[in-house]
Amino acid sequence: MTPPPSGRRPVSSTAAAVGAKIRLRRQQRGMSAAEMARRAGLSKATLSQLEAGNGNPTIDTLDAIAIALRIPIADLLARDADTGPVFRPATDIEPGEVSRELLRRISSGNSLEIWRLRIPPETELAGVPHATGTIEHLLIATGYVTAGPVDAPQDLGPGDMLAFAGDAPHFYRTGADEVDITVVFASPIST
């Protein structure tokens, strides 16, 4: 492995992820780097380094940035930025057993809407593209459906969960039975 140029540390995946989140949240709010730096009490150069993933910020620095962005500090640290499809197959439990399963963590900084979608048998429905950055979550209650991104559909049945970018072309297609789906839309809040 070739060492980094003199005086420069390699960029860690954590620093890069945090930097990308800072930049994304700042841009979602229409805030310039200068304004963001002023609100957080940082120099523009420091903010630029952090957004590029070339920093090692203290908790105090991350807290100041989170306050300036009006988000919880955990939003800067959470590794949930992947908007690719996330499939969670149904799990079995023993009769009489109580089961709790985390299917997907949705960070704050999002507007959440919960919908019930019922589709009759032998129906294909084109998904309406949502606002940029929206993630659509499907939890199948009853029935079977092929759904998700046009380029990566997934066959789903009772108990299955699928999360995907809702701002891209997507669809739902039922077979011989009606399907009942709980749909959660997580859309970035832009202020």
N, C-alpha and C positions, 0 to 999 in steps of 0.2 A: 504494500500500500504506500502510495506517495504521500509524504507529510504535507500539511497545508502550507501555503506561503508563510514566510517568517512573520511572526506577530499576529497571525490569524488563527482562530480556533475553527475546527470543522463545525458546520451547522448541524445541530442535533435535530432529530425528527420532532421532538417536543417543542423546541424553540421555533422551528419552522411552522408547526401547527398553531402555536400560540400567536405567532406573528401574523399568520394568515387570518386568524379569527379577529385580531385587533383591526387589521386592514378592512376585512369584510364588514364588521360592525360599524366602523367609522364611515365607510362608503355608503352603507345602507342608510345612514343618518344624514348623508349629504354634507358631511363635515370635512373641511380641508385638514390636511396634516398640521398646518400652523394653528388652526383653531383647536384641534384635538390636543396638541402639545400644550397650548396655553391652558386649557381646561384641566389637564392632568398635572400641570406644573413641571413639565419636562421640556428639554430642548428639542427642536425639530430634528436634529441629528440623532438624538437618542431614540426618538420615536421611529425614525426611518430605519435605524439599525434593528429595533425590535420587530418592526413589520417585515423586515427582510429575513428574520430568523437568526440574526447575528448577535443576539444579546442573551444575557442571563439575568433577567429582571428579578428584583427582590419582591417579596410578597407586598411590601408597601407600594412599590411601583405598579404592580398589577392591580392593587386595590384602587390606586389613584386613577388608573386607566378605566377600570370597571365603573367607578363613580362618574367619570366624565362621560362614559357611554350610556350610563343609566341602566346597567345590567349587573347581575350577580357575578362576583369574581369567578365562580365555578363555571360560568359560560365560557370564560377564556381558557379554561383548563380541560373542559370536557372534550373527549375525542369522539364526537358524533357528527362530524362534518361530511362523512361519506354519504352522498345522495344516491349511490347505486342501489339497486334492489337489495333488500334484506328480507330473506325468507326464514320464517320460524315454523317448522312443521308442528302439527298438533302432538301432544304427548298423552300417554295413557296414564290413568291412575286406578288404584284398586277401589272397588265399590266401598262407599262409606268414607273414603279418604278425603281430606281437605287439601287442596293444592293451591298455592299462590306462585305465579310465575311472572317475572319481569319480562315483558315482550319487547319493549323499546323505551328508552329514556329520551324524552323530548326536552331540550333545554329551554329555559325561559328566554325571553326575547322573541317569542313566537306567539301569534294569535292562534288559538286552537278552536276548531269547530268539530262537533261530533254529529254524524248523520247516520240514519238508518237507510240502507239501500236494498230494496227488494226488486228482483228482476224475474220475470216469468220464464218458463221453459223455452228453449230454442230461440233465444234472443241474443243479438249482438248489439252492444251499445258503445258508441265512441265516447271516450272520456273528454270532457271539456277541459282544455288547458287552463291551469290556474296561474296565479301570480308567480312571478319569478322567485325561485327559491322555495316554493311550496313542496312539502313532502306529504304524500298521501299514504295512509296506513289502512289496510284492509284486514279485518278480523272476521273470518267466516263463521257464522252461527249455524246455518243449515244449508244443505245443498252443495253442489259442485260447480265451479266456475273456472274458466281460463281467463286470467286478467293480468294487468300490469303494463309495462312499457311495450310498445309495438315491436321493438327489436329484441325483447327478452321476456315474453309472457311466461306465466307460471300456472300450472294446474293446481288448484286449491280446493280443499274440502273442509268439513267442520273442524274448527279449532286452529286451522292454519292462519298465519299472519304474514302479510307481505307489506313492505314499505318501499316506496319508489318515488322518483322525482315526478311530482304532479304537474310540473310546468312543461313536460314533454308529452308527445303524443302517446296515448294509452287507450285501453279498451277493456271491456268485460264481455265474455261470451258464455252463456249457460248451455247445458245439455238438456237432458230429458226432465230435469226437476227445476222447480223454482229455487232461487238462492236468496238468503237473507244475510246481509253483510253490515257490520258496523264499520263506518268510514270515519277516520280522524284526519282532518287537514291541519297541518302545522305550517303556518305562513310567517315569514319574518316580519316583525313589526318595524316599519320605517317611520321615524319621527323627524 
